[in-house]
Amino acid sequence: MKRKLQVLGPGCVKCRMLADHAERAARELGLDFELEKITDFDEMLRFGLLATPALVVDGAVKVVGHVPSTPRLRELLAAPGEERS
């Protein structure tokens, strides 16, 4: 099943870094995925976010306000039920 990864943020350096790390982690895990970058503020608010960057995986917010390492993102993507970090 294709995983949906969404990076939410205004397009800043940290947002781009999170997108790069998430894509790298998903590729390293061999996941079938789609990566979407969301920069629309109203859409970010629909997720209840007060800080960026953020990573949403299959509709669940997994990361808010920081950029985890690629190894940490691999852990989050491999364990879909894990809480946000």
N, C-alpha and C positions, 0 to 999 in steps of 0.2 A: 504494500500500500504506500502511495506517495505521501511523504510528510510535508506539511506546510510550515515553513519558517518565515516569520515576519520580523523585520528589524524596524523598530519605531524610533523616530527622532528626526531632528531638523536637517540632517545631512552633515553634521559636524564631523570632526576627525574621529571622535570616539564612536560615532554611529557607523562610520565606514570601517573602523577597526573591528567592531562587533560583527558586522556583516562578513568581513573577511575571515574572522576566526570561526564563525558559525558555518560558513561554507566549507572551510578547510576541515572542520571536525566532521561534518556530514559526509564529505567525500572520503575521509579516512575510514569512516565506519561503513562505507559502501552503501549509504542510504539512497533511496530514490526520493528526491526532494525538489521542492520549488521554493525559491527564495524571493520574497517580496520586501521592498523597502517602502515604508509608509512615512511620509513627511507631513501629511495633513494633520493639523492640530486637533480638529474636531474628531477625526477618526482615532487619534491617540487617546482622547478623552473617553471615548466609548469603551476603552479597555480599563478605565479607571486609573490611568497613569498620572503621576505627579512629577516624575523624574524620567529623564532619558539618558542614555539610550536604553532600550528595552528589547527583549527577545521574546516573541510569542511562538510557541510550538504547538501546532494542531489546535489553536484556539486558546491555549493555556499560557498565561504569563509565566515565564521561567526566570527571567533576569530583568532587574530594574536598577538603573542608576550607576552601573559600572560595566566594565568590559572584562569578563572572565577569560582566563587563558584557554587556548585551544584544547588542552587535555581536560580541563574542567567542563568545557562545552561538550566534549565527547561523552563524558559521564552523564551529563544532563540529557543528551539526545539518546543515549543507550538505555536510560531508565525513564520512560515517559511519564511515570506517575510521581516523580520527585517534585518536591515543593520548589518554589522560586528561591533564587539566591540573590 
